[in-house]
Amino acid sequence: MNVLLSIKPQFVDRIFSGEKKYEYRKNIFKRTDISRVIIYATAPVSRVVGEFEIDTIICKDINSLWEETKNDAGIDEQFFFEYFTEKEKGYAIKIKKHKQYIQSRALNDVYHSTPPLG
């Protein structure tokens, strides 16, 4: 099963460069059979640009999550803790392998849908 996630373009670039090996989320999917993330790069790109396979999903308190993932976070500590402000726990989706599409596509062309909120 696949899921579509909205990700800011600067983070998409870091995923494709291999610098960012975790995608952080405040909430996670209800389904447990999700194995692939389809990447929708938010404005100004506003396109479906690639995908990645999910290795594991880590759920921990914020401090432990940072300690476990910080070396491959692709973001700095300040941004991480600001993102998770007022949250007791968070999720880190470990990226197994990623694929950047040769040609990005408009979301409507692919899914006949509107972008998910990121």
Phi, psi and omega in degrees: 000141178252157174226146178259125178238139172275128180225138180296142184307321181296329178280327175300314179302320181289328175295311183291334177279346182090358180289325183254110183253003177226138172251121185269143178218145176281330178227158182232170183297148177283327179284146181259358183258021179282126181237346183219140177251126172269129187263120171256112177281124182289180182304143009273357180289305178052051183215156170278118192243347182173198182202165170213152175274145178270126174278295177214167172238122181260132175236117182210170171297155189303315181297316180293323179298315179297313182301321182285329189247353191302328182290339180235023186290324184073007176220163179270166184300318181299313179299317180304309184288330174293319179300319183266018178309133178067014175252140178273327179226163179212174183235142174233117177271115180279127183274122181277298172216149183239158179218120175268130180289143177297320178233120177287162182224151174293143182303318180299327179289332184266311190240357182051051187214175172258157182297143174288154177286136182252000000 
